[in-house]
Amino acid sequence: MNDHTRAPRPPAPAEPRGCLFALSQPPLMLFLTVVGGLIFGTSVYDLIGW
């Protein structure tokens, strides 16, 4: 016998993915490394004053 009197359960909410999940993605880390390297390189270039 099937019990049709129960209401269907709503789907479980998805786990929230925070900042650490985003930073664990290799393409994002590669992009941030390149941008950080460029900013660091230009700041060193400005400080040395070649």
C-alpha positions in Angstrom: 0.0 0.0 0.0 1.2 3.4 -0.9 0.8 6.3 1.6 -0.2 9.3 -0.5 -1.2 11.4 2.5 2.3 12.7 3.1 3.4 15.8 1.4 6.5 15.5 -0.8 9.6 16.7 1.0 11.3 19.7 -0.6 14.8 19.1 -2.0 17.6 19.6 0.5 19.2 23.1 0.1 22.6 23.0 -1.6 25.6 23.6 0.5 26.7 27.3 0.3 30.1 27.6 -1.4 32.1 30.3 0.2 35.3 32.2 -0.6 37.6 29.2 0.1 35.8 27.2 -2.5 36.4 30.0 -5.1 40.0 30.3 -4.2 40.6 26.6 -4.6 39.9 26.8 -8.4 43.1 26.5 -10.4 42.2 29.0 -13.2 41.3 31.7 -10.6 44.6 31.1 -8.7 46.6 31.3 -11.9 44.9 34.5 -12.9 45.4 36.0 -9.4 49.1 35.0 -9.5 49.6 36.6 -12.8 47.9 39.8 -11.8 49.7 39.9 -8.5 53.0 39.4 -10.3 52.3 42.2 -12.6 51.4 44.6 -9.8 54.5 43.5 -7.8 56.7 43.9 -10.9 55.5 47.4 -11.6 55.8 48.5 -8.0 59.4 47.3 -7.9 60.1 49.0 -11.2 58.7 52.3 -9.8 60.6 52.0 -6.5 63.9 51.3 -8.2 63.4 54.0 -10.7 65.2 52.6 -13.7 
